[in-house]
Amino acid sequence: MVLTPWYTCCNMIRDREPIVGSFHVLCILALIVGSLVQFSDELESAVDYSNRNLTHVPKDLPPRTKALNLSQNSIQELQMSDVSILPELRALRLSHNSIQRLDFGVFKFNHELEYLDVSHNHLQNISCCPVVSLKHLDLSFNDFDVLPVYKEFGNLTKLSFLGLSATKFRHLDLLPIAHLHLSYILLGLVGYHVKDNETESLQVLNTKALHLVFHPNSLFSVQVNISVNALGCLQLSNIKLNNESCQTLITFLLELTRGPTLLNLTLYHVETTWKCLVELFQFLWLRPVEYLNIYNLTITESIQYENFNYSKTALKALTIEHITNQVFIFSKEALYSVFVKMNIRMLTIADTPFIHMLCPPDPSTFVFLNFTQNVFTDSVFQGCSTLKG
């Protein structure tokens, strides 16, 4: 039916074109059918049972399931019979459930399992025979006393991401995986605590990126010396500071920011005083960090003039996005002066409900400025001859 009008219009060259046209249509139909089959296979292979108030793993899962999402339920136990019928399973999400114990032996028949997320459960212990095919293993935000890393973890030669948490550390907890080339380690420190005036140490021997998550509602008080070989990216989440706890954070960062390979430092959800923020800038000014990023910053108490030494720095770019200011009466010059004199190349301060910078009084090193979603008008930098980047 499709070819008839097309053929009639082209009867002058009917020796060849109907065949070519038929071939094109058949190809298009084949592509459509192939795409539908592939889409159907993907729908069948990805099963989402998240947030269903489940207490057990469903027994009627499609045998060809490759990705299974069981997060945000009330599952208390995982048995071999739950997953042995899924030989093609590659990704399993079990986060935010009520699992207290995990025996890796249940995955005996899941030889293709690469992604396992059992974070945010109530795990207190696990068996020590993990699946060697794993690339992503997240055990963070559970109830472990010490880091659950056993010698058998050294067999996870494909592992790229590892998420862990504990209430205390021992210096060589991560020694069994020292030879692995991990890309990312997540350490949940929400439940971490030690006795007053005690300091623990942890050696993280090999990872490109380290992400530390602290308690969201407590002042920063973690006193643990964490050392990392050849760390390239450091991320910290939930940093709540006052003027007294500020030095605790700086002391914590001393070892982590020592190496020459750390180029990127990112802070998420930071609540701090202006005085502490400037002290943190000053500390990092002399470190090898080249890119400093702060997302969701809340400034408290007061904003007053703070001395700042703009000596030569390795820092190339500062990014601050989404600032909440809880100080409504303050010295604007104290605020302006810190940013306007920075001797760096790139500055981004976005989503900020107040003016934080004016035209620099002296020739500036800035070559890139990003002030999107701010209250600036064109008049702020009109005729500004010191910004020539």
N, C-alpha and C positions, 0 to 999 in steps of 0.2 A: 504493500500500500504506500509506503514511503517512496519507493523507487519509481512508481508509475509517472507522476507528474514531472519528476526530475528528468526521466528518460525522454519524455515527450518533448520537453523544451530543448533537449540536446540531441535531436535525431540526426543532425548534420555530422556528428562524430560518433555515431552509435556503434561503430566497429569495436571501440575499446572502452569508452567511458562508463557504460553500464556495469562492466565487470569491475573497473576500478572503484566506481561508486558503491557497488555492492560490497566490495572488500572493505572500504572505509566504514560503511555502516556496520558490517559484521565486527570490525575491530572496535568500534565505539560501543556496540552492544556487549562485546566480550569484556571491555574495560568496566562498563557499568555493572555487569553481572559479577565480575571479579571483585569490584569494590564493595558491592552489596554482600558478597560472601565473606570478604575480609571483615567488613563492619559487623556482620552477624557473628563471626568467630570471636571478634573482640568483645562484643556484648556478652557472649556466652562465657568468655574466659575471664571477664572482670565481674566479680560479684560483690555487691555492697549491702551488708547487713548492719551498718553502723547505726547506733542510737535506736535500737529496736527493743530495748528492755530484755534482751536475751540473757538467760542464765546458763545456757549450754550452747555449744556449737551446733548449728542445724545439721540434720542427718541427710538432707536431700540436696546437697550441693552438687552441681554439675561436675562430672568426673574430669572434664577438660578445663576446669578452673585454673587460671594462672595467677590471678590477683584477687585476694580475698580480704575485705575490710570488715572487721568485727569490732572496731573501736567504739568506745562510749556505750558499753553494755554492762552487764553484771555477771559476766562469766568468771567462775571461780577456779576452773581447772581445765587443762588441755590434755586430752588423752590421744594415744596413737590412733585409735579408731576414728578420731575426728578428722585427721588429715592424711591418713594412709591411703584413702580412696582418691587422693588428689596427686597423682604422680607428676603432673606438669606444673605444680604450684611453684611460683617464683617469688611472690610477694605476699606477706601476711602481716596485717595490722591488727594488733590486739591491745593497743594503748587505751588507757582510761577504762580498765575493767577492775576486777577484784581478785586477780590471780596471786596466790601466795607462794606457790612453788612451781618451778619449771624444770622438767626433765627433758633435756635435748634429745633423749632417745626416742621421743615421740615422732621425730622427723626422720626416722630410719629409712623410710621409703620416699622421702622428698629430696631426691638427689639434685634437683634444679633450684632449690630454694636459695635465693640471693638476698632477699630483703625481709628482715624480721624486726618488728617494732612491738615491744612489750613494755614500753615506758608508761609511767603513771599507773602502776599497779601497786600491789602490796607484797612484792617479792622479797623474801628474806633469805632464800638460798636457791641455788640452781645446781643441776648436775654438771659434770665437767667433761662432756663429750660433744661439743658443738658441731654443727654441720659445716664441713670444710668448704662448701660452695658459697658460703655467706660473703656478701660484699658490704652489707649494711646491717649492723646489729645495734639496737637501741635498748639498753637496760636502765636508762636513767629515770630518776624520780620514783624510786622504789624504796624499800625499807632495809637496805643492806647496811650492816654495821661497818664493813670494810669493802673495798672495791672487789667485785666478784670476778677476778681475773685469775684463772688457773693455768697450769702449765700446758694443758691441752689447747688453750687459746692460741698457742704458738703455731698450731697447724692451720690457722685461718689465713693462708697465704694470699687470698684474694680480697681480704677485708680492706675497705677504704674508709668507712665511717664506723665509729664506736662511741656509743653513749653510755655513760656510767654515772653512778651517784653513791655516796656513802656518808656516814656521820663522822668518820675519822679516817685519816690516811696513815699509811706506813711508807717509809722512804722508797722501798723497792716493790711496791704493789704492782707496778706495771712492767716489771722485768720480763715476765713470760712473753710479752709481745714487743720487746725491744727491737727485734730484728725485722718486724713488719714495717712496710712503707705506707703508713696510714696518711690519708689526706685530711682527716677531720676527726677530732676528739671533742665530745661534749661532756662536761663534768657538771652535774647538778649538785650545787652546794646549798640547797634550800634547807636541808636538815643537818648540815655540817656544824659541829660544835666541839670545842675542846675546853678544858678547864682554864680558868683565868691565869694569865701570866705564863701559859704554856704555848709553845710553837712547834708545829709538826712540819715535816718536809715531805715532798713528793717529787720524784724524778720522772718526768714525761720524756722518754728518750727519743721518740721519733714521730713527729706529725707536722704537717704543713700549717694546719690551722687548729687553734685551741679556743673553745667557747666555754666560758664559765658562767653559770647562772646562779645568782645569789637569792636570798629570801627577799621578796618584793616589799615587805612591810617593816623590816628591821634595819636599823642603822648599820652601816658596814663595819664589821668587827672581825672578819676572817683573818686569822694570823697563821698562815701556812706558807712555807717557802716552796714555791713550785718552780722547778727549773726545766727548761725544754731545749733540746738540741735543734738548732737550725729552724726555729719557728719563724714563719713568714707572716702569719695573720693571727691576731689576738682579738677576741670578742668577749666583752663583759656585759651581762644583763642584770638589771635591777641594782643600781648603785644609789643608795640613799645616804647622804652625808650632811653633817653639820661641821662647824669649824673644828671641833675636837676630833671627830673621826676621820677628818681629811688626811691627816698624817698617816693613819692606819692604811688607807688605800695607797698612798704614795710608797710606803714601805713595802706593801704587798707587790707593787709594780716594779720595784727595784730590780729584782732578779729576772722577771719576765721580759723586761725591756732592755736587758743588758746586751743581748747578742746583736751582731751587725745585720742579720738577715731579717729581723722584724721590721717590715715596711709598712704594715697596715694595722692600725688600732681602731676598733669600733666599740662605742659604748651605747647601749640601749637602755632606755627608761632610767634617766639620771635625775635625781632630785638633790639639789645642792645649794649652798649659799654662793653668792657672787665671789666672796673672798676665797672660798675653797676652789671655785672654778678657775680663778686666775692663778692660784697656787698650782693647780693641776696643769694648766697651760705652761707655766714656768718650768715645772719639772720635765715635761715632755719636750720643751724647747731644746733641751740639751741632750736628748736621747736620739737614737738612730731612726726613730719613726719618721716616715715620709708622708704618710696619709693618715689623718686623724678625723674620724667621723663620729658625730654624736646625734642620736635620733631620740626624740621625745625628751627634751630637757626642761626641767622645772626649776626656776630660780626662786629662792626663799629668803626671808629675813630682810636684808638691806643691800643696797648697792652704793658703795663708797669707793673713793679713789684708792687704787692699789698700785704699788710700785711694780714695774715690770722691766726686766733686763732683756732687750731685744738683741742679744748677741747672735753670732752666726748660728744658724740652725739647719738641720737636715730636713726639716718639715717643708714639704712642697705645697700641700693642700689641706685646708681645714673645711669641713662640711658640718653644718649644724642645721637640722631640719626639725621643725615643729617645736617652738619654744613657748612655754607658759610662764608668764611673769607674775609672781604673787607679791611683788613689791611695786606699789603704785606711786609712792613719793620717793624720789631718789635723785642723785646727782647725774644728770644726763652726760656731762663732760666725763665723768668717771667711766661711764659705759662706752661712750664714743671712742675715748682715747685708746682703749685696749685693742680694738679691732683696726682702727684707722692707721696705726703705726706698725702693724705686723709686716715683717720683711719676708713674706712668702709670695708665691706666684699665683695661687688660686684660692679664692675664698667664696664659700657658698653659705649663706644664711637665709633659709627659706621658711615660709609659713611662720612669720613672726609678727605679733601684733603691736610692735613699737619700733621707732627709729633707733637703730643701733650704731649707725656710722654716718659720718659726713665726709666732705671732700678732704683728703689728706693735706696737712699743712706743708709737707715737704714732698719732693718727687717720690713716687711709690714704686715698689717692685711688682705690684699686682699686674698680671696680664689677663686674668679671668675673674670676673665678679658675677655671682648669680644671686640676685635678691628677689626671686619669684615669690608671689603670694605674701607680699609685705605691704607696709603702709607708706612706702616711699612715693614721692612724686618726682617728676622730671626736674623740678626746681632744686632738689637736694644736691645734684651734681652738675647743674647748669654752669657752664663756664669754668669747670674744674680742670685746670691745666696740669695738675700733678698726677693725673691718671692718664697715662699715654700708652698703656699696654694694648 
